[in-house]
Amino acid sequence: MLNIQRLDLNHISWCLDILTSNFDSPWKELDTIFENSANRVYGAFIEGEGVGFIVISTILDESEILMCAVNPQYHKKGIATDLVKHSLKDLKVLGVVAAFLEVDTHNLAAQGLYKKFGFETVGQRKQYYRQPNGSYHDAIVMRLSIR
Ligand SMILES: CC(C)(COP(=O)(O)OP(=O)(O)OC[C@H]1O[C@@H](n2cnc3c(N)ncnc32)[C@H](O)[C@@H]1OP(=O)(O)O)[C@@H](O)C(=O)NCCC(=O)NCCS
């Protein structure tokens, strides 16, 4: 059974493992992400094993989803869906009125995830994500009204 809870720095190791298994150049600054009080990190657990997490930064009544990643062995099982659902419920309680995020134009899985919740494309950032081969991918900026 899936369980979702707030994470702290004690959980950084398995979160880093999940990033490394998903990205060629994962975030190196995850410790500062955990330490920043504007950020909330939620983790998904199955029988005590951390299988996914989401990072959300909130300033006043707006939030930004900075990252959502799931252990590849658990992809397509609804884990990210549950993480986003849980987070949006908490943001609503906090009085947040809008959530934003940036996603790689090539990342169709993440775009599908966020579209499911009603996120809409509101902008584009050209040449935003550097690839290991030195080329760049554009980013889409997405927004969701939270009511
Ligand atoms: C994006 C990611 C978090 C989705 O996690 P997940 O737990 O597999 O997602 P879910 O099972 O909850 O799927 C939710 C929706 O995402 C979309 N989706 C997920 N995987 C997909 C894939 N491989 N191809 C297309 N759409 C996909 C679908 O719309 C899906 O809804 P559906 O099951 O009703 O069709 C996961 O693929 C991942 O960790 N990717 C690497 C990290 C990353 O790119 N994060 C996003 C940038 S912050």
The ligand as an SDF file (V2000), in Angstrom:
LIG
                    3D

 48 50  0  0  0  0  0  0  0  0999 V2000
    7.1560   11.7030  -14.9840 C   0  0  0  0  0  0  0  0  0  0  0  0
    7.1220   10.6430  -13.8760 C   0  0  0  0  0  0  0  0  0  0  0  0
    7.3350   11.3190  -12.5220 C   0  0  0  0  0  0  0  0  0  0  0  0
    5.7290    9.9600  -13.8870 C   0  0  0  0  0  0  0  0  0  0  0  0
    5.6890    9.0660  -12.7790 O   0  0  0  0  0  0  0  0  0  0  0  0
    4.7360    7.7850  -12.7420 P   0  0  0  0  0  0  0  0  0  0  0  0
    4.5560    7.3830  -11.3290 O   0  0  0  0  0  0  0  0  0  0  0  0
    5.2250    6.7810  -13.7050 O   0  0  0  0  0  0  0  0  0  0  0  0
    3.3780    8.4280  -13.3130 O   0  0  0  0  0  0  0  0  0  0  0  0
    1.9030    7.8330  -13.1640 P   0  0  0  0  0  0  0  0  0  0  0  0
    1.9140    6.3580  -13.2250 O   0  0  0  0  0  0  0  0  0  0  0  0
    1.2430    8.4680  -11.9840 O   0  0  0  0  0  0  0  0  0  0  0  0
    1.2450    8.3840  -14.5000 O   0  0  0  0  0  0  0  0  0  0  0  0
    0.5790    9.6250  -14.5270 C   0  0  0  0  0  0  0  0  0  0  0  0
    0.3850   10.0780  -15.9590 C   0  0  0  0  0  0  0  0  0  0  0  0
    1.6210   10.4490  -16.5290 O   0  0  0  0  0  0  0  0  0  0  0  0
    1.6220   10.1340  -17.9090 C   0  0  0  0  0  0  0  0  0  0  0  0
    2.6990    9.1850  -18.1590 N   0  0  0  0  0  0  0  0  0  0  0  0
    3.4340    8.5180  -17.2310 C   0  0  0  0  0  0  0  0  0  0  0  0
    4.3780    7.7740  -17.8550 N   0  0  0  0  0  0  0  0  0  0  0  0
    4.2250    7.9980  -19.1850 C   0  0  0  0  0  0  0  0  0  0  0  0
    4.9160    7.5480  -20.3210 C   0  0  0  0  0  0  0  0  0  0  0  0
    5.9500    6.7010  -20.2250 N   0  0  0  0  0  0  0  0  0  0  0  0
    4.5180    8.0090  -21.5210 N   0  0  0  0  0  0  0  0  0  0  0  0
    3.4890    8.8660  -21.6470 C   0  0  0  0  0  0  0  0  0  0  0  0
    2.7820    9.3320  -20.5820 N   0  0  0  0  0  0  0  0  0  0  0  0
    3.1420    8.8910  -19.3780 C   0  0  0  0  0  0  0  0  0  0  0  0
    0.2670    9.5630  -18.2360 C   0  0  0  0  0  0  0  0  0  0  0  0
   -0.5620   10.6410  -18.6200 O   0  0  0  0  0  0  0  0  0  0  0  0
   -0.1610    9.0320  -16.8850 C   0  0  0  0  0  0  0  0  0  0  0  0
   -1.5460    8.9860  -16.7650 O   0  0  0  0  0  0  0  0  0  0  0  0
   -2.3470    7.6240  -17.1000 P   0  0  0  0  0  0  0  0  0  0  0  0
   -1.6900    6.5320  -16.3290 O   0  0  0  0  0  0  0  0  0  0  0  0
   -3.7360    7.9330  -16.6440 O   0  0  0  0  0  0  0  0  0  0  0  0
   -2.1920    7.4420  -18.5600 O   0  0  0  0  0  0  0  0  0  0  0  0
    8.1720    9.5100  -14.1160 C   0  0  0  0  0  0  0  0  0  0  0  0
    8.1000    9.1120  -15.4680 O   0  0  0  0  0  0  0  0  0  0  0  0
    9.5960    9.9340  -13.7860 C   0  0  0  0  0  0  0  0  0  0  0  0
   10.0590    9.7820  -12.6540 O   0  0  0  0  0  0  0  0  0  0  0  0
   10.3110   10.4440  -14.8070 N   0  0  0  0  0  0  0  0  0  0  0  0
   11.7000   10.8810  -14.5990 C   0  0  0  0  0  0  0  0  0  0  0  0
   11.7490   12.1530  -13.8030 C   0  0  0  0  0  0  0  0  0  0  0  0
   11.0520   13.2790  -14.5420 C   0  0  0  0  0  0  0  0  0  0  0  0
   11.2040   13.4450  -15.7470 O   0  0  0  0  0  0  0  0  0  0  0  0
   10.2760   14.0830  -13.7960 N   0  0  0  0  0  0  0  0  0  0  0  0
    9.5010   15.1630  -14.3700 C   0  0  0  0  0  0  0  0  0  0  0  0
   10.2430   16.4170  -14.4220 C   0  0  0  0  0  0  0  0  0  0  0  0
   10.1730   17.2420  -12.8690 S   0  0  0  0  0  0  0  0  0  0  0  0
  1  2  1  0
  2  3  1  0
  2  4  1  0
  2 36  1  0
  4  5  1  0
  5  6  1  0
  6  7  2  0
  6  8  1  0
  6  9  1  0
  9 10  1  0
 10 11  2  0
 10 12  1  0
 10 13  1  0
 13 14  1  0
 14 15  1  0
 15 16  1  0
 15 30  1  0
 16 17  1  0
 17 18  1  0
 17 28  1  0
 18 19  1  0
 18 27  1  0
 19 20  2  0
 20 21  1  0
 21 22  1  0
 21 27  2  0
 22 23  1  0
 22 24  2  0
 24 25  1  0
 25 26  2  0
 26 27  1  0
 28 29  1  0
 28 30  1  0
 30 31  1  0
 31 32  1  0
 32 33  2  0
 32 34  1  0
 32 35  1  0
 36 37  1  0
 36 38  1  0
 38 39  2  0
 38 40  1  0
 40 41  1  0
 41 42  1  0
 42 43  1  0
 43 44  2  0
 43 45  1  0
 45 46  1  0
 46 47  1  0
 47 48  1  0
M  END
$$$$
